[in-house]
Amino acid sequence: MVNTLVLLHAFPLDSRMWEPVRSALAEHAQVITPDQRGMGRSPLGTDAPSPSLDIVAADVLSMLDGLGVERAVFGGCSMGGYVAMEILRAAPERVAGLVLADTRAGTDPVAARENRLAVADRLDAEGLGEWLVETFLPLVLGRTSREGRPEVVEAARRMLLEQPAAGAAWAQRAMAGRRDSTALLGAAGVPVLVVGGEEDVVSTPDMNRELVAGIAGAELRLIPECGHLPSLEAPGVFASLVIEWFSRVQRS
């Protein structure tokens, strides 16, 4: 029986985004929440390789090797979802299931890709500052959170401002170059839970429905009054959804 849940964080945050749900989830699984390369406390490296989510996936698999974890359920929010898909591509035998929160299987449209690269260039030139907060918080937090959850806004803002600029730029370039995982997910043959915020303007409910439609047996759960970061915006609901689904995966 698989008892490990690996949770991979969104951009431009780190593993602290899972803290509001960790204790609830830990009652049902061994919960592992790494900082991805260049973010949080994970170093980018003095001789950083060319940006690629393949490298981030390899980092996670290497960490699991060190912990003696052979198989796990991988959950990812936004960028973390992209990394989970790369883990599935690299080592499908190690993936017992997927929780895909507010993420997408396809590549970026041209304009979105160019915007990622422009943000990376600005990070290199100016460093990370309030401009990034002003750019990303309205995208990643839903209207309800922005207007009525000041503690969530402050937590996200603080976490964002504490990221290394070089790591954030590297991550943006890695995401800009990611591969299309639509066919990969369609052929995965593992349980998949898709979670989305009803107020998410980045990975919209319609995008979540499209994602689920391409994965046989996948389940969709939409969270009201929530944007792109359900573990911060609606931790109780998010944890309950994952626990219920994970318990059924364990029994299957």
C-alpha positions as a Markdown table, in Angstrom:
| # | Residue | x | y | z |
|---|---|---|---|---|
| 1 | Met | 0.0 | 0.0 | 0.0 |
| 2 | Val | 1.4 | 3.4 | -1.0 |
| 3 | Asn | 1.5 | 5.7 | 2.0 |
| 4 | Thr | 3.6 | 8.6 | 0.8 |
| 5 | Leu | 2.3 | 11.9 | -0.6 |
| 6 | Val | 4.8 | 14.3 | -2.2 |
| 7 | Leu | 3.6 | 17.8 | -2.6 |
| 8 | Leu | 5.3 | 20.2 | -5.1 |
| 9 | His | 4.8 | 23.9 | -4.7 |
| 10 | Ala | 3.6 | 26.6 | -7.1 |
| 11 | Phe | 5.7 | 29.5 | -8.5 |
| 12 | Pro | 6.8 | 31.9 | -7.1 |
| 13 | Leu | 6.5 | 30.3 | -3.6 |
| 14 | Asp | 8.1 | 27.4 | -1.7 |
| 15 | Ser | 7.1 | 24.4 | 0.4 |
| 16 | Arg | 5.7 | 26.6 | 3.1 |
| 17 | Met | 2.5 | 26.9 | 1.0 |
| 18 | Trp | 1.6 | 23.4 | 2.2 |
| 19 | Glu | 1.9 | 24.2 | 5.9 |
| 20 | Pro | -1.8 | 25.0 | 6.4 |
| 21 | Val | -2.7 | 21.4 | 5.2 |
| 22 | Arg | 0.3 | 19.4 | 6.4 |
| 23 | Ser | -0.9 | 18.3 | 9.8 |
| 24 | Ala | -4.3 | 17.2 | 8.5 |
| 25 | Leu | -2.7 | 15.2 | 5.6 |
| 26 | Ala | 0.0 | 13.8 | 7.9 |
| 27 | Glu | -2.6 | 11.9 | 9.8 |
| 28 | His | -3.2 | 9.8 | 6.6 |
| 29 | Ala | 0.1 | 9.7 | 4.8 |
| 30 | Gln | 3.8 | 10.4 | 5.0 |
| 31 | Val | 3.9 | 13.9 | 3.6 |
| 32 | Ile | 7.0 | 15.2 | 1.8 |
| 33 | Thr | 7.2 | 18.8 | 0.7 |
| 34 | Pro | 10.5 | 19.7 | -0.9 |
| 35 | Asp | 11.6 | 23.2 | -2.0 |
| 36 | Gln | 12.2 | 22.9 | -5.7 |
| 37 | Arg | 15.5 | 23.9 | -7.2 |
| 38 | Gly | 16.4 | 27.6 | -6.7 |
| 39 | Met | 13.3 | 28.2 | -4.5 |
| 40 | Gly | 13.0 | 28.4 | -0.7 |
| 41 | Arg | 15.9 | 26.7 | 0.9 |
| 42 | Ser | 16.9 | 24.7 | -2.1 |
| 43 | Pro | 20.0 | 26.1 | -3.9 |
| 44 | Leu | 20.1 | 26.7 | -7.6 |
| 45 | Gly | 23.7 | 25.7 | -7.6 |
| 46 | Thr | 26.8 | 27.6 | -8.4 |
| 47 | Asp | 27.0 | 26.2 | -11.8 |
| 48 | Ala | 23.3 | 26.0 | -12.6 |
| 49 | Pro | 22.3 | 23.8 | -15.5 |
| 50 | Ser | 20.2 | 25.1 | -18.4 |
| 51 | Pro | 16.6 | 25.7 | -17.1 |
| 52 | Ser | 14.5 | 22.5 | -17.4 |
| 53 | Leu | 11.7 | 20.9 | -15.4 |
| 54 | Asp | 13.4 | 17.6 | -16.2 |
| 55 | Ile | 16.1 | 18.6 | -13.8 |
| 56 | Val | 13.6 | 19.5 | -11.1 |
| 57 | Ala | 11.9 | 16.1 | -11.5 |
| 58 | Ala | 15.3 | 14.4 | -11.2 |
| 59 | Asp | 16.0 | 16.4 | -8.0 |
| 60 | Val | 12.8 | 15.1 | -6.5 |
| 61 | Leu | 13.4 | 11.5 | -7.5 |
| 62 | Ser | 16.9 | 11.7 | -6.1 |
| 63 | Met | 15.6 | 13.0 | -2.8 |
| 64 | Leu | 13.1 | 10.1 | -2.7 |
| 65 | Asp | 15.9 | 7.6 | -3.4 |
| 66 | Gly | 17.7 | 9.0 | -0.4 |
| 67 | Leu | 14.6 | 8.6 | 1.8 |
| 68 | Gly | 14.0 | 5.0 | 0.5 |
| 69 | Val | 10.7 | 5.9 | -1.1 |
| 70 | Glu | 10.1 | 3.8 | -4.1 |
| 71 | Arg | 6.5 | 4.9 | -5.0 |
| 72 | Ala | 4.4 | 7.8 | -4.0 |
| 73 | Val | 1.4 | 9.8 | -4.9 |
| 74 | Phe | 2.6 | 13.1 | -6.4 |
| 75 | Gly | 0.6 | 16.3 | -5.9 |
| 76 | Gly | 1.5 | 19.5 | -7.5 |
| 77 | Cys | 0.0 | 23.0 | -7.6 |
| 78 | Ser | 0.6 | 25.0 | -10.8 |
| 79 | Met | 4.4 | 24.7 | -11.4 |
| 80 | Gly | 4.4 | 21.8 | -9.1 |
| 81 | Gly | 1.9 | 20.1 | -11.3 |
| 82 | Tyr | 4.3 | 20.5 | -14.3 |
| 83 | Val | 7.0 | 18.9 | -12.2 |
| 84 | Ala | 4.7 | 16.0 | -11.3 |
| 85 | Met | 4.0 | 15.4 | -15.0 |
| 86 | Glu | 7.8 | 15.3 | -15.7 |
| 87 | Ile | 8.2 | 12.8 | -12.9 |
| 88 | Leu | 5.5 | 10.7 | -14.5 |
| 89 | Arg | 7.4 | 11.0 | -17.8 |
| 90 | Ala | 10.7 | 10.1 | -16.3 |
| 91 | Ala | 9.7 | 7.3 | -13.9 |
| 92 | Pro | 6.1 | 6.2 | -14.4 |
| 93 | Glu | 6.7 | 3.1 | -12.2 |
| 94 | Arg | 7.2 | 5.4 | -9.2 |
| 95 | Val | 3.9 | 7.2 | -9.6 |
| 96 | Ala | 0.9 | 5.7 | -7.7 |
| 97 | Gly | -1.4 | 8.6 | -8.4 |
| 98 | Leu | -1.5 | 12.3 | -9.1 |
| 99 | Val | -3.1 | 15.3 | -7.5 |
| 100 | Leu | -3.1 | 18.1 | -10.0 |
| 101 | Ala | -4.1 | 21.4 | -8.4 |
| 102 | Asp | -4.7 | 24.5 | -10.6 |
| 103 | Thr | -2.3 | 23.4 | -13.3 |
| 104 | Arg | -2.3 | 22.6 | -17.1 |
| 105 | Ala | -1.1 | 19.8 | -19.3 |
| 106 | Gly | -0.3 | 21.9 | -22.4 |
| 107 | Thr | 2.5 | 24.3 | -23.2 |
| 108 | Asp | 2.2 | 28.0 | -22.9 |
| 109 | Pro | 0.7 | 30.0 | -25.8 |
| 110 | Val | 3.3 | 32.1 | -27.5 |
| 111 | Ala | 2.4 | 35.3 | -25.6 |
| 112 | Ala | 2.4 | 33.6 | -22.2 |
| 113 | Arg | 5.8 | 32.1 | -23.0 |
| 114 | Glu | 7.3 | 35.4 | -24.0 |
| 115 | Asn | 5.9 | 37.0 | -20.8 |
| 116 | Arg | 7.6 | 34.3 | -18.7 |
| 117 | Leu | 10.9 | 35.1 | -20.4 |
| 118 | Ala | 10.4 | 38.8 | -20.0 |
| 119 | Val | 9.8 | 38.3 | -16.2 |
| 120 | Ala | 12.9 | 36.2 | -16.0 |
| 121 | Asp | 14.9 | 38.9 | -17.7 |
| 122 | Arg | 13.6 | 41.5 | -15.3 |
| 123 | Leu | 14.4 | 39.4 | -12.3 |
| 124 | Asp | 18.0 | 39.2 | -13.6 |
| 125 | Ala | 18.1 | 42.9 | -14.1 |
| 126 | Glu | 16.3 | 44.3 | -11.1 |
| 127 | Gly | 16.0 | 41.5 | -8.6 |
| 128 | Leu | 12.9 | 40.4 | -6.9 |
| 129 | Gly | 10.7 | 43.2 | -5.4 |
| 130 | Glu | 7.3 | 44.7 | -5.1 |
| 131 | Trp | 6.8 | 44.7 | -8.9 |
| 132 | Leu | 6.7 | 40.9 | -8.8 |
| 133 | Val | 4.1 | 41.0 | -5.9 |
| 134 | Glu | 2.0 | 43.4 | -8.0 |
| 135 | Thr | 2.3 | 41.1 | -11.0 |
| 136 | Phe | 1.5 | 37.8 | -9.4 |
| 137 | Leu | -0.7 | 38.2 | -6.3 |
| 138 | Pro | -3.7 | 39.3 | -8.4 |
| 139 | Leu | -3.2 | 36.2 | -10.6 |
| 140 | Val | -2.6 | 33.6 | -7.9 |
| 141 | Leu | -5.1 | 34.7 | -5.2 |
| 142 | Gly | -8.8 | 34.7 | -5.9 |
| 143 | Arg | -11.0 | 37.7 | -5.4 |
| 144 | Thr | -12.4 | 36.4 | -2.1 |
| 145 | Ser | -8.9 | 36.0 | -0.7 |
| 146 | Arg | -7.7 | 39.4 | -1.9 |
| 147 | Glu | -10.8 | 41.2 | -0.5 |
| 148 | Gly | -11.4 | 39.3 | 2.7 |
| 149 | Arg | -8.4 | 37.2 | 3.8 |
| 150 | Pro | -5.6 | 39.6 | 4.7 |
| 151 | Glu | -3.6 | 36.9 | 6.4 |
| 152 | Val | -3.5 | 34.9 | 3.2 |
| 153 | Val | -2.5 | 37.9 | 1.2 |
| 154 | Glu | 0.3 | 38.7 | 3.7 |
| 155 | Ala | 1.5 | 35.1 | 3.8 |
| 156 | Ala | 1.7 | 34.8 | 0.1 |
| 157 | Arg | 3.4 | 38.2 | -0.2 |
| 158 | Arg | 6.0 | 37.4 | 2.4 |
| 159 | Met | 6.8 | 34.1 | 0.8 |
| 160 | Leu | 7.1 | 35.6 | -2.6 |
| 161 | Leu | 9.5 | 38.3 | -1.5 |
| 162 | Glu | 11.7 | 35.8 | 0.2 |
| 163 | Gln | 12.5 | 33.8 | -3.0 |
| 164 | Pro | 15.9 | 34.1 | -4.5 |
| 165 | Ala | 15.7 | 36.2 | -7.7 |
| 166 | Ala | 18.1 | 33.9 | -9.6 |
| 167 | Gly | 16.0 | 30.8 | -8.7 |
| 168 | Ala | 12.8 | 32.5 | -9.7 |
| 169 | Ala | 14.2 | 33.5 | -13.1 |
| 170 | Trp | 15.5 | 30.0 | -13.6 |
| 171 | Ala | 12.1 | 28.5 | -12.8 |
| 172 | Gln | 10.3 | 30.9 | -15.2 |
| 173 | Arg | 12.6 | 29.8 | -18.0 |
| 174 | Ala | 12.2 | 26.2 | -17.1 |
| 175 | Met | 8.4 | 26.5 | -17.3 |
| 176 | Ala | 8.6 | 28.4 | -20.6 |
| 177 | Gly | 10.3 | 25.5 | -22.1 |
| 178 | Arg | 8.2 | 22.7 | -20.7 |
| 179 | Arg | 6.7 | 19.9 | -22.9 |
| 180 | Asp | 3.1 | 19.2 | -23.6 |
| 181 | Ser | 1.9 | 16.5 | -21.3 |
| 182 | Thr | -1.6 | 16.0 | -22.6 |
| 183 | Ala | -1.0 | 12.6 | -24.2 |
| 184 | Leu | 1.2 | 11.6 | -21.2 |
| 185 | Leu | -1.6 | 12.1 | -18.8 |
| 186 | Gly | -4.1 | 10.5 | -21.1 |
| 187 | Ala | -2.1 | 7.3 | -21.1 |
| 188 | Ala | -0.9 | 7.4 | -17.4 |
| 189 | Gly | -3.3 | 4.7 | -16.1 |
| 190 | Val | -3.1 | 5.9 | -12.5 |
| 191 | Pro | -5.7 | 7.6 | -10.3 |
| 192 | Val | -5.8 | 11.3 | -10.9 |
| 193 | Leu | -7.5 | 14.0 | -8.8 |
| 194 | Val | -7.8 | 17.5 | -10.3 |
| 195 | Val | -8.5 | 20.3 | -7.9 |
| 196 | Gly | -9.3 | 23.8 | -9.0 |
| 197 | Gly | -10.4 | 27.1 | -7.5 |
| 198 | Glu | -13.6 | 28.5 | -8.9 |
| 199 | Glu | -12.0 | 32.0 | -8.9 |
| 200 | Asp | -8.8 | 30.9 | -10.5 |
| 201 | Val | -8.0 | 33.2 | -13.5 |
| 202 | Val | -4.8 | 31.3 | -14.5 |
| 203 | Ser | -6.0 | 27.7 | -14.6 |
| 204 | Thr | -9.7 | 28.4 | -14.9 |
| 205 | Pro | -12.5 | 25.9 | -14.1 |
| 206 | Asp | -13.1 | 25.3 | -17.8 |
| 207 | Met | -9.4 | 24.4 | -18.2 |
| 208 | Asn | -9.7 | 22.0 | -15.3 |
| 209 | Arg | -12.7 | 20.4 | -16.9 |
| 210 | Glu | -10.8 | 20.1 | -20.2 |
| 211 | Leu | -7.9 | 18.5 | -18.3 |
| 212 | Val | -10.1 | 15.9 | -16.6 |
| 213 | Ala | -11.9 | 15.1 | -19.9 |
| 214 | Gly | -8.6 | 13.9 | -21.3 |
| 215 | Ile | -7.7 | 11.5 | -18.5 |
| 216 | Ala | -9.8 | 8.3 | -18.1 |
| 217 | Gly | -11.2 | 8.0 | -14.6 |
| 218 | Ala | -9.9 | 11.3 | -13.4 |
| 219 | Glu | -12.0 | 13.2 | -10.8 |
| 220 | Leu | -12.6 | 16.9 | -10.6 |
| 221 | Arg | -13.2 | 18.9 | -7.5 |
| 222 | Leu | -13.8 | 22.7 | -7.7 |
| 223 | Ile | -13.5 | 24.8 | -4.6 |
| 224 | Pro | -15.7 | 27.9 | -4.2 |
| 225 | Glu | -14.2 | 31.2 | -3.2 |
| 226 | Cys | -10.7 | 30.1 | -4.0 |
| 227 | Gly | -8.2 | 31.1 | -6.6 |
| 228 | His | -4.9 | 29.5 | -7.7 |
| 229 | Leu | -3.5 | 28.4 | -4.3 |
| 230 | Pro | -6.1 | 26.2 | -2.5 |
| 231 | Ser | -3.7 | 25.1 | 0.2 |
| 232 | Leu | -3.5 | 28.7 | 1.4 |
| 233 | Glu | -6.9 | 30.0 | 0.4 |
| 234 | Ala | -9.1 | 27.0 | 1.4 |
| 235 | Pro | -6.9 | 24.7 | 3.4 |
| 236 | Gly | -9.7 | 22.8 | 5.2 |
| 237 | Val | -11.6 | 22.0 | 2.0 |
| 238 | Phe | -8.4 | 21.2 | 0.1 |
| 239 | Ala | -7.2 | 18.8 | 2.8 |
| 240 | Ser | -10.5 | 17.1 | 3.1 |
| 241 | Leu | -10.7 | 16.5 | -0.7 |
| 242 | Val | -7.2 | 15.0 | -0.9 |
| 243 | Ile | -7.7 | 12.8 | 2.2 |
| 244 | Glu | -11.0 | 11.3 | 0.9 |
| 245 | Trp | -9.4 | 10.6 | -2.5 |
| 246 | Phe | -6.1 | 9.4 | -1.1 |
| 247 | Ser | -7.9 | 7.0 | 1.2 |
| 248 | Arg | -9.7 | 5.4 | -1.7 |
| 249 | Val | -6.4 | 5.2 | -3.7 |
| 250 | Gln | -4.8 | 3.3 | -0.8 |
| 251 | Arg | -7.6 | 0.8 | -0.7 |
| 252 | Ser | -7.5 | 0.1 | -4.4 |
